[in-house]
Structure formats: C-alpha cells, structure tokens
Amino acid sequence: MDMDMPLGTIVFSTVGRPNYGFDVFSTAIPLDLHQLSTAPPAEHRLTDGISVNFNAQFVGPDDDLHRIVYVSERNGLPQIYLGSDPLPTAPGSLFHDRPVIKDGRLYFISAHQPPTGSVPFRSWSALYTVQLDLDQCHVSSESRLTPDGCADSLSKSIQLDLDQRQVSTVSRLTPDDYVDYSPSLSQSGDLVTVASYGSRPWSGEFHDLETDIVVFRVSDPANRRVLCSHGGWPTWSGDSTVYFHRQADDGWWSVFVVDLPSNFDLSAAAPAPRRVTPPGVHCFTPAAMHDRRQIAVATRRKGEAHRHIEIFDVELNKFYQITKFLNPNVHHYNPFVSPNSGFIGYHRFRGESGDGDSIIPNLDVVSSPIKGLGMLRVNGSFPAFSPSGDLIAFNPDIGSNTGMDVVKSDGSQRWTVFKGRMAFYNAWSPKEENVVFTSIGPIFGPVKATVQIARVSFDLIKGESQVKILTKEESGNNAFPSCSPDGKSLVFRSGRSGHKNLYVLDAVEGEFKKDGGIRQVTDGPWIDTMPSWSPDGSLIAFSSNRHNPANPEAFSIYVMSPDGSNVRRIFVAGGEGSEEVDRERINHVCFSADCKWLLFTSNIGGVTADPVSFPNQFQPYGDLYVCRLDGSGLRRLTWSGYENGTPAWHPKALGLNNVKEGNKLLGRFDEPLWIQCDL
C-alpha cells in the first residue's frame, strides 16, 4: 500500500439516491394501441428488488422476455448485469451506464479513463465494447446474491475471473479526449449513434447538455459524422432513422428525427432534423421501434406530477398512454423496446410493498478507487464524525424540521437528538463526545435571514438534549460552523455585515460572552463560506468567490491562518492564469487527519450522464475529490449522475455490520425542479 495515499473513512450524502429503490419492469404492447386505455396489459418485474436497477435493454427475442442487460448498484457501484450475473466490463471502472448487447458484444459507457492530462471540465464518459461469451456468463446458482444485497465471496471471485478473461478484448470506441453518452445500435448492428461533446469541454450546462448527435460504423469508430447539433439520447429505428430528444426553442422537451437515405454515406451531409412530438407535453429519452413508425417516450404533462411512459405514433401524431393506467402515482423512466416491438420496458420505484429491499440503510457502502480509503453514503446530509469515530451526526431531511440524528458508524443503531427545528451542517466538538455544533434556520436563506449557530449537547442513553443558541437573532445568516481542535472556538460564515464572510466565535458562550466572544477574520464584498479548521489548528480552509465576486457560483479553495492572515488559493483545475481555473465550483472542503490532504466536492469532472434521465439532482456534476494541500495529487473519488457532497473524513477504517437498519423505503423523490410544465 502506498503510505502517501489518503487513508481512513469518508462519509457523504447523495441527493435523493437513498430513496430510489428502482426495479426494471415490462409490459406487452398490443397490436391495437387503443386497448391500452380499456384493458391495459399486465406489468412484469424483471429485476430482483435488490438495490437500484435501471437503464435496461432487452437482449433476446420477444419470447425471451426476461433476458435483459441493465445497470445495478448492488455492489456499491453502477455495474452491468445480464439477468442476475455481473458482466465483464472495464477493469477498475467505478461507473457503467447504458449497456447494449448486439451480436454477442456488449457496448457500454464507462468513466474510468480521464482525459489526457486530466483536463478539467471534460467528462470522463466514453463508449467501450467487449466481446462476450454468453454461454460462460451464466454464473451458477451458488454465486447468488446474499440477502443484504452484497455479493458473497464466491460471486466476487467469479466476477474477477470474468474480468481477467476478458480484459484483452475491451476496446474504446470513443476517440481519446472525446466525450460520448447514450449509445444506440442500428438494427443491423453496423452503425452506432451517440450523444457527444466531441473534443469540446463541458460548457457548464447541466439541464440540456447541448451535445451533438454523432454516427459511426462499428468497424470504423474513428470516422465519425455529426448528424445534427444539439441533441441527446439517440435511438435507431432500422438502419436509416435516428430519433433523439432536446429542449425546443419554445421550452418544451421534444423528440426530433433525422431520416437518412438508405445508402447514406458518412461523408455526405445529413438531412436537417425535424420535430416529431408537439409542444404542450415534455417528451424525453425516446426508444424507437424498428418495424413501425412509433416511439416509446417518457412524458411529463402539464398539470401532472409524475413522469409516465407513452407510445407516440409518428404518422398519426397521437399519444397512447401506458403506465398512467398501471401506476398513476409513480414516476417511470427511460423506456426501451424489445427487438420485435412486442414489449416495452422501463424502470420505476418498485413500491412500498414490493418484494426486495424495503429499508433504506442508515449507511451504505460505496466502492472507493483508493485502497485503504473507505466510503460510506449516509441516509441524510451534512454528516460529522465523533472524535472516536464511533458515531456520526447528520441532518435527516434538509428543508424540513427534522433536526439532527446520530447513528453508529457501523450503521447498526440510530437516535433522534432533536427535531422540530430546521437544522443543517454539523461539526462535532473534537474534545467532547456529546457536543455537536449546527446551523438552525433555512439553508438557502439570504444574507439577512435569521440563521443561528447552535451548540447541541445530548445524552443518547437518557434521550435528552439541549440546544443552546450562540449567535444573536438580529445578526442575520450565520451558518457552517467548524470547531478548533482544542474545542474552544468555532469558525463560521455570517452575513451580518451585508456580505458573507468568516468569523470566529466562542464555542461555549458564543457572542454572548461578556468579554466579547466573536471576531471577524475575513472582510470583503464576496462570499467566504463552508470553513474547515485543520486538525493541527494551523489553518482554516474555506470556499470563496473572492477571485470573481460577480459570479456567485465560482468557488475555489482558499486556506488561511486562524487570525485571517496568509490567505492563499489552492489551484485544482489548472494553474494560476489558466483559462479554465475560474470555472471551478468547489465546496464542502475538509482536511485529512494528518493535514496533508483536502477533501471536497467539485464540478471539474463535468457531467457523467444525461441529467434529464434522472430524478432531481440540484447539480449532477457534484463529485468528490481529494488533493494534497498544495493542490497536487488530485484524485477523483466518485463517478455518477448524482450530486454527491457534504463529506466528512475520519482516520479510522470503519466497516458496517450485517444488520440492515434504517427508514422505510418510500420512494419519495422529485422530477428535476428545472423542468417547467406551465409554459
């Protein structure tokens, strides 16, 4: 083990993800689509209720309905499965998406390979392929999944053997330093289309990605042709028609089509795309049928709260609703169609009473790319470790009055410390096992909103707690406390001056201390926020836009002495003076125990997957990174379409027990809040 690498355990939160509980379902498509409203066909679940299962495709003919390839997160990372068996993909990859099997080959998106020179603001997503021996991909029943959703040692060893057997056949189809998403293969298997940035860097957009629709032959992936600019989630009908989605000029997400001549030459200009679905209904993630002019789409209609799957007849210009008749009050995502157009599939929340996982664990293991550095996802936000590492404080539901909970770091037991108040961002006293500092008030409040720093003392055995306010009510927005290593002082962000700057506060009496318990340590017309006191007491790290005050989202890492002197910027996305450096958005900074490393969440890896295909994520480019104190040694820790953030770091190696305790899985998540249905 490289002793210079970061060690210990990181706990963090992911927006919405603990509530998903997705399974893949299918239903028959009747020849007469009018029957859907009067006699909807039965729905069949194709996955086993373990973890989160999504983005599937049928593999066999229509008489082999249950043979699907899909993504599952049951082993702590998005991995590709065929039925119940994990497939060999790219060794070392912690992200896989959009699998397709055609003629014995698996095509998939992976984000394991960084751009040359680790160029910032360029997604790592690219298209790969591997030749499968499908006869050998049937793992025996002895390699079943254990009840807690983790593969047992036998299935893990079999997967390793599969990976080792297939390593030499994995090929990258995306050119180096290009970015591809959402592959689709033509009916013959000769042509591939992707949504692509090409060699362009990510622009910063995370609603409509504004990628291009690109086509190439499987046999000649370097010869790529842009069918049209501005489009995503392409899907083939036959070998000459490509559908895709994008947000139209009138604001409605719609499906467009490019009809190619039957002898289309990749060197020739492509016909102009035309709009297929009408305004007045959002249409996403199309799946085309090969033998008829119909497409399956996910829709969001005005006046309706849920996303549903419908069939749109291109020739008749008519929608036929499907899932609204089956599950009217559940979101449905990313349809796919069987090769002979007899069945349609999608993923959705499996239901509170559905078979499979029904509990959200308090803590969940997430695969780490660094040996010796463990990673846990908490069912909540803003976790903070106790000094011993045995307990974790967190806020169970941001934006509500659920207060603060504490959970054992092995996930086995959980307590409510207090509730009835809106609380966020916690810092455990390094000297007291029963004192946590937090922020009380609205999390996204303006400068003058009443948000207060609180000292929370509690006794978990007796079930008692005391919330002591440390800041004055009239002082405005005070938040994001971090405690000094001696436990005597807090650094926090306050808007009391009209600008959000940093202050140091007495950790016991606050600003009510008779001899003065508060002092300002930064001062300027910018935002200094989310400070973190180093364990050795010598530095405070924080996020700030002081290098670009006009941009309220351009945050970078700064460090300073506790008295506010010696402020310097830590350059992560390129060196000082580079064109890209001021596009950084870095938040939630904290130190390793030896003060050699910084942990933070950032946008520098761009977007990994199409955001419109997911439930709401505030910023689906939030991934975790570590770097050394001078900005060198940058390592990415998470790859996903999710917003990961609010991390905490403890030097101990922590593990979970086998008991699944937590909240009931209710499937409560929202559509992307930026999708407007009142246009």
HELIX and SHEET records of a PDB file:
HELIX    1   1 ARG A   17  ASN A   19  5                                   3    
HELIX    2   2 GLN A   35  THR A   38  1                                   4    
HELIX    3   3 THR A  116  SER A  118  5                                   3    
HELIX    4   4 LEU A  134  CYS A  137  5                                   4    
HELIX    5   5 SER A  141  SER A  143  5                                   3    
HELIX    6   6 SER A  153  GLN A  166  1                                  14    
HELIX    7   7 VAL A  167  THR A  169  5                                   3    
HELIX    8   8 THR A  323  LEU A  326  1                                   4    
HELIX    9   9 GLU A  473  SER A  475  5                                   3    
HELIX   10  10 GLY A  510  PHE A  512  5                                   3    
HELIX   11  11 VAL A  581  ARG A  583  5                                   3    
HELIX   12  12 PRO A  611  SER A  613  5                                   3    
SHEET    1   A 4 LEU A 363  VAL A 365  0                                        
SHEET    2   A 4 LEU A 373  VAL A 378 -1                                        
SHEET    3   A 4 GLY A   8  THR A  14  1                                        
SHEET    4   A 4 ASN A 644  HIS A 650 -1                                        
SHEET    1   B 4 GLU A  43  ARG A  45  0                                        
SHEET    2   B 4 PHE A  22  ALA A  28 -1                                        
SHEET    3   B 4 PHE A 343  PHE A 349 -1                                        
SHEET    4   B 4 HIS A 332  VAL A 337 -1                                        
SHEET    1   C 4 ASN A  53  PHE A  58  0                                        
SHEET    2   C 4 ILE A  68  SER A  72 -1                                        
SHEET    3   C 4 GLN A  79  LEU A  82 -1                                        
SHEET    4   C 4 ASP A  85  PRO A  86 -1                                        
SHEET    1   D 4 HIS A  96  LYS A 102  0                                        
SHEET    2   D 4 ARG A 105  SER A 110 -1                                        
SHEET    3   D 4 ALA A 126  GLN A 131 -1                                        
SHEET    4   D 4 SER A 171  ARG A 172 -1                                        
SHEET    1   E 4 VAL A 179  LEU A 185  0                                        
SHEET    2   E 4 LEU A 191  GLY A 198 -1                                        
SHEET    3   E 4 ASP A 212  ARG A 217 -1                                        
SHEET    4   E 4 ASP A 220  CYS A 228 -1                                        
SHEET    1   F 4 GLY A 232  SER A 237  0                                        
SHEET    2   F 4 THR A 241  GLN A 247 -1                                        
SHEET    3   F 4 TRP A 253  ASP A 259 -1                                        
SHEET    4   F 4 ARG A 274  ARG A 275 -1                                        
SHEET    1   G 4 VAL A 281  ALA A 288  0                                        
SHEET    2   G 4 GLN A 294  ARG A 301 -1                                        
SHEET    3   G 4 HIS A 308  ASP A 313 -1                                        
SHEET    4   G 4 LYS A 318  GLN A 321 -1                                        
SHEET    1   H 2 ILE A 359  PRO A 361  0                                        
SHEET    2   H 2 GLY A 662  LYS A 664 -1                                        
SHEET    1   I 4 SER A 381  PHE A 385  0                                        
SHEET    2   I 4 LEU A 391  ASN A 395 -1                                        
SHEET    3   I 4 MET A 404  LYS A 408 -1                                        
SHEET    4   I 4 ARG A 414  PHE A 418 -1                                        
SHEET    1   J 4 ALA A 423  TRP A 428  0                                        
SHEET    2   J 4 VAL A 435  ILE A 440 -1                                        
SHEET    3   J 4 GLN A 452  ASP A 459 -1                                        
SHEET    4   J 4 GLU A 464  ILE A 469 -1                                        
SHEET    1   K 4 ASN A 478  CYS A 483  0                                        
SHEET    2   K 4 SER A 489  SER A 494 -1                                        
SHEET    3   K 4 ASN A 501  ASP A 506 -1                                        
SHEET    4   K 4 ILE A 518  GLN A 520 -1                                        
SHEET    1   L 4 ASP A 528  TRP A 533  0                                        
SHEET    2   L 4 ILE A 540  SER A 544 -1                                        
SHEET    3   L 4 SER A 556  MET A 560 -1                                        
SHEET    4   L 4 ARG A 568  ILE A 570 -1                                        
SHEET    1   M 4 ILE A 586  PHE A 591  0                                        
SHEET    2   M 4 TRP A 597  SER A 602 -1                                        
SHEET    3   M 4 ASP A 623  ARG A 628 -1                                        
SHEET    4   M 4 ARG A 635  ARG A 636 -1                                        
END                                                                             
